[in-house]
Amino acid sequence: MSEADGLRHRRPPRPQVVTDDGQAPEVKEGSSFSGRVFRMTFLMLAVSLVIPLLGAMMLLESPIDPQILSFKEPPLMFGVLQPNTKLRQAERLFENQLNGPESMVNIGDVMFTGTADGRVVKLENGEVETIARFGSGPCKTRDDEPTCGRPLGIRAGPNGTLFVADAYKGLFEVDPRKRAVKLLLSSETPIEGKKMSFVNDLTITRDGRKIYFTDSSSKWQRRDYLFLVMEGTDDGRQSKYSEVCPQGFQTEWLRPPSRPKLQVTPLKVFPPVTAVSGLPSLLEYDTETKEVKVLLDQLRFPNGVQLSPEEDFVLVAETTMARIRRVYVSGLMKGGADMFVENMPGFPDNIRPSSSGGYWVAAATIRANPGFSMLDFLAEKPFIKRMIFKLFSQETVMKFVPRYSLVLEVSDSGAFRRSLHDPDGLVVTYVSEAHEHDGHLYLGSFGSPFICRLSLQSI
């Protein structure tokens, strides 16, 4: 062997470079396995959630049976309806001393209101004093309302007494000086074969003889008012009434079980309204004869009412339909009805007179245009409404309702004069009534622990 060959044999071998190429398939196989496990776990979790949800949606009964409603496009919020922040100039009074002061009235400079805990209270010199209760405690939750009572509409009578509509108990007269309570009409009294379920607002003649009031539903009580709004039914009588048009024609509404049929006929005199059974309605109570008459029925959430200065007609807010109707109670038009304000920018609650000869109308929910109105969107989608209340409580649904407070002043002919807004409900929340007194607008609420006062000179 030569020396060169020996050196080659003694040269150390080159180190072998070991790569992981051979292991790559094994790693990829493990990664793919982990991905399949993750996807399978995610799918099983999704199925475990979706199947019970679908089962609940299919098997659970919805508490409401909504009808399909048809709305016109809401009015554009321009001009007198232009959004503003004028309501935010209001100051809060008696904060955390009142619970849901829905309606207010003055006797002189003393104010009275009803609260969610079943009381009628006097507000004077910064003090809150209870003068009446129509039910008994405890009065802490919405489930206590039927026994506790819930005073809503309140008016002053000609003799210094108060007339109060309690949602569960009926109509009362209260003497604030003597703390005396007189039941005028019990909700347990059958009217046209049915008891009243949701006595709401009232208005009275100057002599105190006649009381016009609303019973908002024959199915739902006040504590379930959201069901009433979302269901959109006129759960009432099959009746015939006359509707008078200003053009010299009269429209006769024939109420079949499904949709109303409109027939235009020459102006003629219709016989008095005769109803078969059911509510909700606008009613008349005579304090002398104790007689109750149904003036207009099959309304979708009849709410606030207001007698005209001449006492020839009564305005009634039809909340679900965003409109106000006019019912003639005296004069040549007696027994007729027509539309006073239609297609409103909000869903009207109470109606009260303004010093200009028109009316104040409160609305706690608006129909924004431009914008989005949830109630308008759901109007023709009853299936979605059913699903919502299968899955969520009324309290949960209310959390998704925008807190937009709106107060409208309308003329004696129904035209919009001005609008006052609190777009986010920062100061005025859940507004239910605008009561004018001594240059101020007092704002009631069905859900806030205070009353708001707004100087009309400042706006």
C-alpha positions in Angstrom: 0.0 0.0 0.0 1.4 3.4 -0.9 1.7 6.2 1.6 -1.1 8.1 -0.2 -3.4 5.1 0.1 -2.7 4.8 3.7 -3.5 8.4 4.4 -6.8 8.0 2.6 -7.7 5.0 4.7 -6.8 6.9 7.9 -8.8 10.0 7.0 -11.8 10.3 9.3 -15.2 9.8 7.7 -17.3 12.8 7.0 -20.1 13.4 9.5 -23.4 12.5 8.2 -26.0 15.3 8.2 -29.3 14.0 9.5 -32.3 15.9 8.3 -35.9 15.6 9.5 -37.2 15.1 6.0 -38.1 11.6 6.9 -40.0 12.7 9.9 -42.0 15.4 8.2 -44.9 13.1 7.2 -45.2 12.0 10.7 -45.4 15.6 12.0 -48.0 16.5 9.4 -50.0 13.5 10.2 -50.1 14.5 13.9 -51.0 18.1 13.0 -53.9 16.9 10.8 -55.1 14.7 13.6 -55.1 17.5 16.1 -57.1 19.7 13.6 -59.7 17.0 13.1 -60.0 16.6 16.9 -60.5 20.4 17.2 -63.1 20.6 14.5 -65.0 17.6 15.8 -65.0 19.1 19.3 -66.2 22.4 18.0 -68.9 20.7 15.9 -70.1 18.7 18.9 -70.2 21.8 21.0 -72.2 23.7 18.4 -74.6 20.8 18.0 -75.1 20.5 21.7 -76.1 24.2 21.8 -78.1 24.5 18.6 -80.2 21.3 19.0 -81.6 22.4 22.4 -82.1 25.9 21.0 -84.0 24.6 18.0 -85.9 22.2 20.2 -86.9 25.1 22.5 -88.0 27.2 19.5 -90.1 24.3 18.1 -91.5 22.9 21.3 -91.9 26.0 23.6 -95.1 28.0 23.1 -94.8 31.7 22.5 -96.8 33.8 25.0 -98.0 36.0 22.1 -99.9 35.3 18.9 -98.9 38.4 16.8 -100.9 39.7 13.8 -99.3 41.0 10.7 -99.5 44.8 10.8 -98.9 47.3 8.0 -97.4 50.7 8.5 -96.7 53.5 6.2 -93.2 54.8 6.0 -92.6 57.0 9.1 -92.6 60.7 8.5 -89.3 62.3 7.8 -87.9 63.9 11.0 -87.2 67.3 9.4 -88.7 70.7 10.0 -90.8 70.7 13.2 -89.8 67.1 13.8 -86.1 67.7 13.5 -84.3 65.9 16.4 -83.0 68.2 19.1 -82.0 68.0 22.8 -84.6 70.4 24.2 -85.9 67.9 26.8 -82.4 67.7 28.3 -82.9 71.2 29.6 -85.5 69.7 32.1 -84.7 69.3 35.7 -85.5 66.2 37.7 -87.8 66.6 40.7 -88.3 64.2 43.7 -85.6 61.9 42.3 -85.7 58.4 43.9 -88.8 59.4 45.9 -91.3 58.3 43.3 -91.6 55.1 41.3 -93.1 55.4 37.8 -95.2 58.7 38.1 -97.1 58.0 34.9 -99.7 60.8 35.0 -100.0 64.1 36.9 -102.6 66.7 37.7 -102.7 70.0 39.6 -105.3 71.4 42.0 -104.0 74.9 42.4 -100.3 74.7 42.9 -100.5 71.2 44.5 -99.6 68.3 42.2 -100.8 64.8 42.5 -99.6 61.6 40.8 -99.9 57.8 41.0 -96.9 55.5 41.4 -95.9 52.0 40.6 -96.1 50.9 44.2 -99.9 51.5 44.2 -100.0 54.9 45.8 -101.7 58.2 45.0 -99.4 60.9 46.3 -99.5 64.6 46.9 -96.4 66.7 45.9 -96.1 69.9 47.8 -93.2 72.0 49.2 -90.8 69.3 48.2 -92.6 66.7 50.2 -94.2 63.4 49.1 -97.3 62.5 51.0 -99.5 59.4 50.4 -103.2 60.2 50.2 -104.7 56.9 48.9 -104.1 53.3 48.1 -106.4 51.0 46.1 -104.7 47.7 46.9 -102.5 46.1 49.5 -98.8 45.3 49.7 -96.3 44.1 49.1 -95.7 46.3 46.1 -92.1 45.6 45.0 -92.2 43.7 41.7 -94.4 43.6 38.6 -96.0 40.4 39.8 -97.3 42.3 42.8 -99.3 44.8 40.7 -102.6 42.9 40.5 -103.0 43.0 44.3 -101.1 46.2 44.9 -102.9 48.2 42.2 -101.3 50.6 39.7 -102.8 54.1 39.4 -102.3 55.4 35.9 -104.4 58.3 34.5 -105.4 61.0 37.0 -107.6 64.1 36.6 -109.0 66.8 38.8 -112.8 67.0 39.3 -115.0 70.1 39.7 -115.3 69.7 43.5 -111.6 69.5 44.4 -111.6 65.7 44.1 -109.4 63.4 42.0 -110.5 60.9 39.5 -108.1 58.0 39.1 -107.9 55.0 36.7 -106.2 52.0 38.3 -105.0 49.5 35.8 -106.2 46.5 37.9 -108.9 47.9 40.2 -111.0 50.3 38.1 -112.2 53.9 38.4 -111.9 55.8 41.7 -112.8 59.2 43.1 -110.4 60.4 45.8 -110.9 63.4 48.2 -107.3 64.5 49.0 -108.4 66.6 52.0 -110.3 63.8 53.8 -108.1 60.9 52.3 -111.5 59.4 51.3 -111.6 56.8 48.5 -114.8 56.0 46.5 -114.9 53.1 44.0 -116.9 54.3 41.0 -116.5 51.3 38.6 -114.8 48.1 39.5 -112.7 46.1 37.0 -114.6 43.1 38.1 -117.9 44.5 36.8 -118.7 42.8 33.5 -119.1 45.2 30.5 -120.6 43.6 27.5 -119.9 40.2 29.1 -116.3 40.8 29.9 -114.3 42.2 32.8 -111.8 45.0 32.3 -108.2 43.8 32.2 -106.2 47.0 31.7 -107.8 50.3 32.7 -105.5 53.0 31.5 -106.3 56.7 31.1 -109.4 58.9 31.7 -110.7 62.3 30.9 -113.8 64.0 32.5 -116.4 66.6 31.6 -116.3 69.9 33.4 -119.3 69.1 35.5 -117.8 65.8 36.5 -120.7 63.7 35.3 -119.1 61.8 32.5 -115.8 59.9 32.5 -114.3 58.8 29.2 -111.7 56.1 29.7 -109.7 53.3 28.0 -109.5 49.6 28.7 -106.4 48.7 26.8 -106.8 44.9 26.4 -109.1 42.1 27.1 -106.2 39.7 27.2 -103.2 41.4 28.8 -102.8 43.2 32.0 -100.6 46.3 32.5 -97.6 44.3 33.7 -97.6 42.6 30.3 -97.9 45.7 28.2 -95.0 44.7 26.0 -96.9 41.6 25.0 -99.8 43.8 24.0 -97.6 46.1 21.9 -95.8 43.2 20.1 -98.9 41.1 19.6 -100.6 44.0 17.8 -104.1 42.5 18.1 -107.4 44.3 18.6 -108.5 41.5 20.9 -112.1 42.8 21.2 -115.7 42.8 20.0 -117.2 42.1 16.6 -119.1 45.3 16.1 -120.1 47.9 13.6 -119.4 51.6 14.1 -119.4 54.7 11.9 -116.4 56.6 10.9 -116.9 60.1 9.6 -114.7 61.7 7.0 -114.4 65.4 6.6 -115.0 65.3 2.8 -118.7 64.6 3.3 -118.4 60.8 3.1 -118.8 58.3 5.8 -116.9 55.1 6.0 -118.5 52.0 7.5 -116.0 49.5 9.0 -117.2 46.0 9.0 -115.0 44.0 11.3 -114.6 40.4 10.1 -112.3 38.0 12.0 -109.3 38.7 9.6 -108.9 42.2 8.0 -111.3 45.1 8.0 -113.1 45.9 4.8 -113.6 49.5 3.9 -116.7 50.6 2.1 -117.2 54.3 1.2 -120.9 55.3 1.2 -122.7 58.6 1.0 -123.0 60.4 4.4 -125.9 58.9 6.4 -126.9 58.5 10.0 -125.9 55.2 11.6 -127.8 53.7 14.5 -126.1 53.8 18.0 -123.1 51.5 18.4 -124.1 48.0 19.6 -121.4 45.6 20.7 -121.5 41.9 21.2 -118.6 41.1 23.4 -115.0 41.9 24.2 -112.5 44.7 24.6 -110.2 46.8 24.2 -112.2 50.0 24.0 -112.9 53.6 24.6 -115.7 53.7 27.1 -118.0 56.3 28.8 -119.1 56.1 32.4 -122.0 58.2 33.7 -121.4 59.0 37.4 -125.1 59.7 38.0 -126.8 56.8 36.2 -123.8 54.4 36.7 -124.2 53.4 33.1 -121.3 52.3 31.0 -121.2 52.6 27.2 -118.7 51.4 24.7 -117.9 54.2 22.3 -115.2 52.7 20.1 -113.7 49.2 20.3 -111.3 46.8 18.5 -108.5 49.3 19.0 -104.9 48.2 19.1 -103.7 49.3 22.5 -106.0 52.3 23.2 -104.1 54.4 25.6 -104.2 58.1 26.5 -107.5 60.1 26.2 -108.3 63.8 26.1 -111.7 65.6 25.9 -111.8 68.6 23.6 -112.3 72.1 25.1 -115.8 72.2 23.7 -116.4 68.7 25.0 -117.7 67.6 21.6 -115.1 64.9 20.9 -112.6 62.7 22.7 -109.1 61.9 21.4 -107.8 58.4 22.0 -104.2 57.3 21.3 -103.9 54.0 19.5 -100.4 53.2 20.6 -99.6 50.1 18.5 -100.7 51.8 15.3 -98.9 55.1 16.0 -102.0 57.2 15.6 -104.7 59.2 17.4 -108.4 58.8 16.7 -111.2 61.2 17.3 -114.6 60.1 18.6 -117.5 62.5 18.6 -119.5 62.4 21.8 -121.9 65.4 21.3 -123.3 67.6 18.6 -124.2 66.7 15.0 -121.3 64.3 14.6 -122.1 62.3 17.8 -121.5 58.6 17.3 -119.0 59.1 14.5 -115.2 58.8 14.5 -112.3 59.7 12.3 -108.5 59.9 12.3 -107.0 62.9 14.1 -103.3 62.2 13.6 -102.0 59.3 11.5 -98.6 57.9 10.9 -96.9 59.5 13.9 -93.1 59.6 14.4 -93.5 57.8 17.7 -95.9 55.5 19.5 -98.2 57.8 21.5 -99.0 57.5 25.2 -101.0 60.1 27.1 -102.6 63.2 25.6 -103.0 66.4 27.5 -104.1 70.0 26.5 -101.6 72.7 25.7 -102.1 76.4 26.5 -102.0 77.2 22.8 -105.3 75.3 22.2 -103.6 72.1 20.9 -102.4 69.0 22.7 -99.2 67.5 24.1 -98.5 63.9 23.2 -95.8 61.9 24.8 -94.0 59.0 23.2 -91.3 56.8 24.8 -90.4 55.0 21.5 -89.9 56.6 18.1 -90.1 55.5 14.5 -86.8 57.1 13.2 -86.7 58.2 9.6 -84.0 58.4 8.5 -83.0 55.5 10.8 -84.3 52.2 11.9 -87.5 51.4 13.8 -87.5 47.9 15.3 -91.3 47.8 15.7 -91.8 48.8 12.1 -89.4 46.1 11.0 -91.1 43.4 13.1 -94.6 44.5 12.1 -94.9 42.1 9.2 -92.7 39.4 10.8 -94.9 37.6 13.4 -92.6 34.5 13.3 -89.7 36.6 14.6 -91.8 38.1 17.3 -92.8 34.6 18.5 -89.2 33.5 18.6 -88.1 36.6 20.6 -90.6 35.9 23.4 -89.9 32.2 23.4 -86.3 32.9 24.2 -86.4 36.2 26.2 -88.4 37.8 29.0 -90.1 41.1 28.7 -87.4 42.7 31.0 -84.6 41.4 28.7 -86.4 42.7 25.5 -86.9 46.1 27.1 -83.1 46.4 27.5 -82.8 46.5 23.7 -85.4 49.2 23.2 -83.6 52.6 22.6 -84.3 55.2 25.3 -85.6 58.0 23.1 -88.0 60.4 24.6 -90.2 62.5 22.4 -92.9 65.0 23.2 -95.1 66.4 20.4 -97.3 69.4 20.4 -100.1 69.1 17.8 -102.7 71.7 16.8 -106.4 71.4 17.3 -106.6 70.1 13.7 -103.9 67.5 14.3 -100.9 69.2 12.6 -97.5 69.0 14.2 -96.5 72.3 15.8 -93.2 71.4 17.5 -91.3 68.5 18.9 -89.1 68.1 22.0 -86.5 65.4 22.1 -84.0 63.6 24.3 -82.4 61.2 21.8 -80.7 58.9 24.3 -83.0 59.4 27.3 -80.1 61.1 29.2 -82.4 63.3 31.3 -86.0 62.3 30.4 -86.5 58.5 30.2 -89.6 56.4 29.5 -91.8 59.6 29.1 -95.5 58.9 29.4 -97.1 62.3 29.7 -96.5 66.0 29.2 -98.6 68.0 31.7 -98.5 71.8 31.3 -98.9 74.0 34.3 -97.9 77.6 35.1 -95.4 78.0 32.2 -93.8 74.6 32.7 -94.1 71.2 31.2 -94.1 68.4 33.8 -93.0 65.1 32.3 -94.3 61.8 33.7 -92.7 58.4 33.3 -93.9 54.8 33.5 -90.5 53.6 34.6 -88.4 56.4 36.1 -88.0 57.4 39.7 -88.7 61.1 39.2 -90.7 63.8 37.5 -89.1 66.2 35.1 -89.9 69.9 34.8 -89.1 72.0 31.7 -89.5 75.7 31.4 -91.5 76.5 28.2 -89.8 79.9 28.0 -86.4 78.3 27.7 -87.3 76.4 24.5 
